[in-house]
Every structure is written in C-alpha cells, then in structure tokens.
Amino acid sequence: MAAEVRKRRRGFTRLSRKLQVNIPRAAMEAAGLDVGDELKVDAAGRGRIVITRATDPLAEIERFAQENAGLYPPGYLERLRAEWE
C-alpha cells in the first residue's frame, strides 16, 4: 500500500524534522526579503512566530551619523577636545 500523499496548499509550509521551513516566495516578495538576508526569529505567543530582517549594526550607526550630520557647527569637536587639555 502506497503512503498517503498530502497536497500542498499555496502559502503554507511545514516544519521539518530538522526544525526547518521554506518561506513561500509570495510572502518573501511581499515582505521585501531576499535570498541571503539575515533574519531574526522571535516567538510572539503560542503558535505565532515573527520573522524580521536583521539589521547590520554598522549600517545602523552609519545611518544615524548621516541623519545627524551638521548637528554641531564646524570646529565644535576641536574646541571640546581643547577643553580637556
């Protein structure tokens, strides 16, 4: 007797014995995720998992620096350093 074959449903996936899943392409594209993205996985209650793209800490520091460029006038840092001497 042949094993029962389960039909796949569009947009659904299964958890493998190795605790792995495949994310449906439509969901990845809608979320703006791409192959090779590092993902953060969090439990959000019983039966719910939230997957988000992990942010690169260096990229976040660079973004912060660019957002705050020009916050202080030219020479300000040098004047502060001179006070320490």
C-alpha positions in Angstrom: 0.0 0.0 0.0 1.4 3.4 -1.0 1.9 6.1 1.6 -0.7 8.9 1.7 0.4 11.9 -0.2 -0.6 15.3 1.3 -1.4 18.0 -1.1 0.4 21.3 -0.6 -1.7 24.4 -0.1 -0.5 27.7 -1.6 1.0 30.0 1.0 1.5 27.2 3.6 4.7 25.4 4.6 5.6 22.5 7.0 8.1 22.3 9.8 10.6 19.6 9.0 12.2 17.1 11.5 15.2 19.4 11.5 13.0 22.4 12.5 13.4 24.0 9.1 10.8 25.7 7.0 10.6 27.1 3.5 9.1 30.6 3.3 6.7 30.9 0.3 8.0 33.1 -2.4 5.0 35.4 -2.4 5.4 36.1 1.3 9.1 36.8 0.9 8.5 39.2 -2.0 5.6 41.0 -0.2 7.9 41.4 2.8 10.8 42.7 0.7 13.1 39.9 1.8 15.8 38.5 -0.5 17.9 35.4 -0.6 20.9 35.8 1.8 19.1 38.2 4.1 19.9 37.5 7.8 16.6 37.0 9.6 15.7 37.4 13.3 13.1 35.0 14.7 11.0 35.7 17.8 8.2 33.9 19.5 5.1 36.1 19.7 2.9 33.9 21.8 1.7 30.4 21.4 1.6 29.2 17.8 3.0 32.5 16.4 6.5 33.4 15.2 7.6 36.7 13.9 10.5 36.8 11.3 12.2 40.2 10.6 15.2 41.2 8.6 18.1 41.6 11.0 19.8 45.0 10.8 23.5 45.4 10.4 24.8 47.3 13.5 27.4 49.1 11.4 24.8 50.2 8.8 22.6 51.5 11.7 25.5 53.6 13.1 26.2 55.0 9.6 22.5 55.8 9.1 22.4 57.6 12.5 25.6 59.5 11.7 24.2 60.7 8.3 20.9 61.7 9.9 22.8 63.8 12.5 25.4 65.3 10.2 25.7 69.1 10.6 24.1 69.0 14.1 27.1 70.8 15.5 28.9 73.8 13.9 32.4 73.3 12.3 35.2 73.2 14.9 32.9 72.3 17.8 34.6 69.0 18.5 38.0 70.5 18.3 37.0 73.2 20.9 35.7 70.5 23.2 38.9 68.5 22.9 40.9 71.6 23.7 39.0 72.0 27.0 40.2 68.6 28.1 43.9 69.6 27.8 
